[in-house]
């Protein structure tokens, strides 16, 4: 990938043996990682260790995982019951119009 490309990196913050002993066993067995998006500071290939500059101006180093990462979050599927809950809440807040 070319320098200046928008990418996502993965960085390990704590190895499993460095994590708090107060964590559940399942959690403490895995490393604590973060993912960061930013502008690639040097030419690189996937899985290389690289530096990126985030949109807030921080520099982070980690393993190059993705080129032009998409937004993958959402608010989930429509849930019809929420409309009914909305109606109940509004009626409780506003009161019955016949009162």
C-alpha positions as CSV (number, residue, x, y, z in Angstrom):
1,X,0.0,0.0,0.0
2,X,1.1,3.5,-0.7
3,X,2.1,6.1,1.8
4,X,-0.8,8.3,2.5
5,X,-3.4,5.5,2.2
6,X,-6.2,5.3,4.8
7,X,-5.8,2.0,6.7
8,X,-6.6,0.1,9.9
9,X,-4.0,-1.3,12.2
10,X,-4.1,-3.7,15.2
11,X,-2.0,-3.0,18.2
12,X,-1.5,-5.3,21.3
13,X,-1.7,-3.2,24.4
14,X,-1.3,-6.0,27.0
15,X,-0.2,-9.6,26.5
16,X,-2.4,-12.2,28.3
17,X,0.2,-12.6,31.1
18,X,0.2,-8.8,31.7
19,X,-3.5,-8.5,32.2
20,X,-5.2,-8.0,35.6
21,X,-5.6,-11.1,37.8
22,X,-9.1,-9.8,38.7
23,X,-10.4,-10.5,35.2
24,X,-12.6,-13.6,34.4
25,X,-10.4,-16.6,33.3
26,X,-11.8,-16.5,29.7
27,X,-10.9,-12.8,29.4
28,X,-7.4,-13.0,30.9
29,X,-6.4,-15.7,28.5
30,X,-6.4,-13.4,25.5
31,X,-4.3,-10.3,24.8
32,X,-5.9,-6.8,25.1
33,X,-5.8,-5.3,21.6
34,X,-7.0,-2.1,19.9
35,X,-7.7,-1.2,16.3
36,X,-6.9,2.2,15.0
37,X,-7.6,3.9,11.7
38,X,-5.3,6.4,10.2
39,X,-3.1,7.6,7.4
40,X,-0.2,5.3,6.5
41,X,3.2,6.9,7.0
42,X,5.2,4.6,4.8
43,X,4.8,2.2,2.0
44,X,3.9,-1.2,3.3
45,X,2.2,-4.6,2.6
46,X,-0.6,-6.2,4.6
47,X,0.5,-7.5,8.0
48,X,3.6,-5.3,8.1
49,X,4.3,-3.3,11.3
50,X,3.6,0.3,10.3
51,X,2.9,3.7,11.7
52,X,-0.3,5.7,11.1
53,X,-1.3,9.2,11.8
54,X,-4.9,9.3,13.2
55,X,-7.4,12.0,12.2
56,X,-6.8,13.5,15.6
57,X,-3.0,13.8,15.0
58,X,-1.8,10.9,17.1
59,X,0.8,8.5,15.8
60,X,0.3,4.8,16.5
61,X,2.3,1.7,15.5
62,X,0.8,-1.7,14.8
63,X,0.2,-4.5,12.3
64,X,-1.5,-3.4,9.1
65,X,-4.8,-5.2,8.8
66,X,-7.0,-3.4,6.3
67,X,-6.9,-0.9,3.4
68,X,-9.8,1.7,3.2
69,X,-11.6,0.2,6.2
70,X,-15.4,0.4,5.9
71,X,-17.8,1.4,8.7
72,X,-19.3,-1.8,10.0
73,X,-21.5,-0.6,12.8
74,X,-25.2,0.0,12.8
75,X,-28.2,0.1,15.0
76,X,-29.4,-3.4,14.3
77,X,-32.7,-4.7,12.8
78,X,-36.0,-2.9,13.3
79,X,-37.8,-4.2,16.4
80,X,-41.6,-3.6,16.2
81,X,-42.0,-3.9,20.0
82,X,-40.0,-0.7,20.4
83,X,-42.9,1.3,18.8
84,X,-45.2,0.0,21.5
85,X,-42.8,0.8,24.2
86,X,-42.5,4.3,22.8
87,X,-46.2,4.7,23.0
88,X,-46.3,3.5,26.6
89,X,-43.5,5.8,27.6
90,X,-45.1,8.9,26.0
91,X,-48.5,8.1,27.6
92,X,-46.9,7.8,31.0
93,X,-45.0,11.1,30.5
94,X,-47.8,13.1,28.9
95,X,-50.7,11.5,30.7
96,X,-54.0,10.5,29.3
97,X,-55.7,13.3,27.3
98,X,-59.0,12.5,29.1
99,X,-57.5,13.3,32.6
